[in-house]
C-alpha cells in the first residue's frame, strides 16, 4: 500500500505541476486532455490489438443480454459519460484543497485503468451480435452509431471501463460535493440516477453485456473501499464548510 501511495503521489504531483495556476475552465479542459492521452489513447491501441488478434477469451452473453432490446436513443444517455471528466474537474476546482484532492483521485482512476487494460490484453472479450443499423431508429441515428462503433469497437468489453469510471467518479462527486451543495439536496440522488441510466445504456446500445457491467461496478467498489477510502492523504483533504484560496 505504501508503494502504491508513492506512485499515486508522484502522478498527483505531476498533475499539480501541469495545472496549478490554471483557471477552473482551463483546468477542466486540461484534465480532459490528460484523460484522453493516458486513458483514451491506450484504450484505442488495445482495441486495435484486439481487432488484429480477433480472439475472444470467453463469451459472457446470457439470455438476459439477448432479451435486452436495442434502444437507439439511449446513445444520448451513453454519451453523457464523456462529460464526467471535465465536469468533475470543474466542480472540484473551486478550492485548492478540492483541486488537489481531484488530482489525487484521478491518479487512482489512471491506476485502476491499468488493471482494466491488463484484462483487455490478456482476457479479451468482444460483444457479439450488434444490430443492423439500417433497421433500427431514424436514418440519422445510423450515423450516430456508426461513429460510436468506430470510436468504441466491439472489443475491450470486459470489464466495462465505462462503468468503472462512472461509478468511481459518482462516488467521488457525491462524497466531496454534497457538503458544498447543501441547498441542492437532490444532488446525490440525481448523480446516482444518471450513473444507473449510463449503466443501462451500455447494454441498450449493445456496447456491453450484463456481466461486463456487474463486474465493472464490483471493481469500482473494491477500488473505492480498499484503496481510495483508505488514502490518508485524500482523507486529510476532506472538504470543510469554509471556502478558502479559490482559483479564479
TAVENDA-V196688 format. One record per residue. N is the residue number from 1. RES is the residue in one letter. PHI is phi in whole degrees, -180 to 180 (* if undefined). OMEGA is omega as a letter, one per 30 degrees, with the letter a starting at -180 (NA if undefined). D_LAST is the distance of its C-alpha to the last C-alpha in Angstrom with 1 decimal. Layout:
N/RES/PHI/OMEGA/D_LAST
N/RES/PHI/OMEGA/D_LAST
//
This chain:
1/X/*/l/35.5
2/X/-63/l/34.6
3/X/-64/a/34.9
4/X/-67/l/32.7
5/X/-64/l/30.0
6/X/-65/l/30.2
7/X/-65/l/29.6
8/X/-61/l/26.7
9/X/-63/l/25.1
10/X/-67/l/25.8
11/X/-65/a/24.2
12/X/-62/l/21.1
13/X/-64/l/20.8
14/X/-63/l/21.1
15/X/-64/l/18.3
16/X/-57/a/16.1
17/X/-64/a/17.2
18/X/-82/a/16.4
19/X/-127/a/12.9
20/X/-58/a/11.6
21/X/-97/a/9.3
22/X/-81/l/8.2
23/X/-69/a/5.4
24/X/-61/a/6.8
25/X/-67/l/9.4
26/X/-64/l/10.6
27/X/-60/a/10.8
28/X/-62/l/12.9
29/X/-68/l/15.0
30/X/-66/l/15.6
31/X/-64/l/16.8
32/X/-66/l/19.1
33/X/-65/l/20.4
34/X/-64/l/21.2
35/X/-61/a/22.9
36/X/-64/a/24.9
37/X/-69/a/25.9
38/X/-93/l/26.9
39/X/-123/a/28.2
40/X/-63/a/28.8
41/X/-65/l/30.8
42/X/-59/l/33.0
43/X/-61/l/33.7
44/X/-65/l/34.9
45/X/-63/l/37.0
46/X/-67/l/38.6
47/X/-62/l/39.3
48/X/-63/l/41.1
49/X/-63/a/43.1
50/X/-65/l/44.0
51/X/-65/l/45.2
52/X/-67/l/47.2
53/X/-71/l/48.8
54/X/62/a/49.5
55/X/-116/l/50.1
56/X/-127/a/49.3
57/X/-65/l/49.9
58/X/-155/a/50.6
59/X/-113/a/50.3
60/X/-85/a/48.6
61/X/-65/l/49.4
62/X/-125/l/51.2
63/X/-63/l/52.8
64/X/-65/a/49.7
65/X/-64/a/47.8
66/X/-69/l/50.6
67/X/-87/l/50.6
68/X/-77/a/46.8
69/X/-75/l/46.7
70/X/-81/a/44.7
71/X/-119/a/42.2
72/X/-62/a/40.8
73/X/-74/l/38.1
74/X/-70/l/36.6
75/X/-62/l/35.0
76/X/-70/l/32.2
77/X/-68/l/31.6
78/X/-56/a/32.0
79/X/-71/l/29.3
80/X/-65/l/26.6
81/X/-55/a/26.6
82/X/-71/l/24.7
83/X/-89/a/21.7
84/X/-61/a/21.5
85/X/-64/l/19.8
86/X/-66/a/16.8
87/X/-68/l/16.7
88/X/-61/a/17.0
89/X/-62/a/14.3
90/X/-66/a/11.8
91/X/-64/a/13.1
92/X/-91/a/13.1
93/X/-106/a/9.6
94/X/-70/l/8.3
95/X/-125/a/9.7
96/X/-63/l/10.7
97/X/-66/l/14.2
98/X/-68/l/14.0
99/X/-65/l/12.6
100/X/-62/l/15.4
101/X/-63/l/17.8
102/X/-63/l/17.0
103/X/-63/l/17.7
104/X/-69/l/20.9
105/X/-62/a/21.9
106/X/-66/l/21.6
107/X/-64/l/23.8
108/X/-64/l/26.3
109/X/-63/l/26.1
110/X/-62/a/26.9
111/X/-67/l/29.8
112/X/-63/l/31.1
113/X/-63/l/31.2
114/X/-62/l/33.5
115/X/-63/l/36.0
116/X/-64/l/36.0
117/X/-62/l/36.4
118/X/-64/l/39.5
119/X/-63/l/40.9
120/X/-61/a/40.5
121/X/-76/a/42.3
122/X/-97/l/45.1
123/X/-133/a/45.6
124/X/-65/l/44.8
125/X/-134/l/45.1
126/X/-120/l/45.0
127/X/-86/a/45.1
128/X/-101/l/48.5
129/X/73/l/49.6
130/X/-67/a/46.6
131/X/-72/l/47.7
132/X/-78/a/49.3
133/X/-66/a/46.4
134/X/-71/a/48.9
135/X/-112/a/50.2
136/X/-131/l/47.1
137/X/69/l/44.9
138/X/-66/a/44.5
139/X/-61/a/44.9
140/X/-72/l/41.2
141/X/-70/l/40.4
142/X/-61/l/42.5
143/X/-63/a/40.1
144/X/-59/a/37.2
145/X/-75/l/39.1
146/X/-63/l/40.3
147/X/-68/l/36.8
148/X/-61/a/35.9
149/X/-70/l/39.1
150/X/-79/l/38.6
151/X/-74/a/35.1
152/X/-127/a/36.0
153/X/-62/a/39.8
154/X/-77/a/42.2
155/X/-96/l/41.8
156/X/54/a/39.7
157/X/-80/a/40.3
158/X/-121/f/40.7
159/X/-78/a/38.6
160/X/-74/l/36.2
161/X/-66/l/32.9
162/X/-53/a/31.5
163/X/-75/l/32.5
164/X/-55/a/31.6
165/X/-73/l/28.0
166/X/-61/a/27.8
167/X/-65/a/29.3
168/X/-64/a/27.2
169/X/-69/l/23.8
170/X/-67/l/25.2
171/X/-58/a/26.3
172/X/-66/a/22.9
173/X/-64/a/20.9
174/X/-63/a/23.6
175/X/-68/a/23.7
176/X/-92/a/20.1
177/X/-97/a/18.7
178/X/-59/l/21.8
179/X/-65/a/21.0
180/X/-92/a/17.7
181/X/-120/a/19.5
182/X/-63/l/22.6
183/X/-73/l/22.9
184/X/-112/a/23.2
185/X/-68/a/26.1
186/X/-89/a/27.3
187/X/-55/a/24.3
188/X/-60/a/26.4
189/X/-67/l/29.4
190/X/-68/l/27.7
191/X/-63/a/26.0
192/X/-73/l/29.5
193/X/-63/l/31.2
194/X/-65/l/29.2
195/X/-62/l/29.9
196/X/-65/a/33.6
197/X/-65/l/33.7
198/X/-63/l/32.2
199/X/-60/l/34.9
200/X/-66/a/37.6
201/X/-65/l/36.4
202/X/-64/l/36.9
203/X/-93/a/40.5
204/X/-78/l/41.1
205/X/-94/a/39.7
206/X/61/l/42.1
207/X/-93/a/39.5
208/X/-147/l/40.6
209/X/-94/l/43.4
210/X/-58/a/43.3
211/X/-59/l/43.9
212/X/-62/a/40.8
213/X/-69/a/38.6
214/X/-64/a/40.2
215/X/-68/l/40.1
216/X/-62/l/36.5
217/X/-65/l/35.6
218/X/-64/l/37.8
219/X/-61/l/36.1
220/X/-60/a/32.7
221/X/-67/l/34.0
222/X/-65/l/35.8
223/X/-62/a/32.8
224/X/-63/a/30.6
225/X/-74/a/33.3
226/X/-85/a/34.7
227/X/-115/a/31.7
228/X/-66/l/28.3
229/X/-68/a/29.4
230/X/-98/a/31.1
231/X/-76/a/28.3
232/X/-63/l/28.1
233/X/-64/l/24.9
234/X/-74/l/23.2
235/X/-62/a/24.9
236/X/-67/a/23.6
237/X/-98/l/20.0
238/X/-53/a/21.1
239/X/-65/l/18.6
240/X/-109/a/19.3
241/X/-71/l/19.3
242/X/-91/a/16.8
243/X/-121/a/13.1
244/X/-130/l/11.8
245/X/54/a/9.4
246/X/-84/l/6.4
247/X/-69/l/3.8
248/X/-77/NA/0.0
//
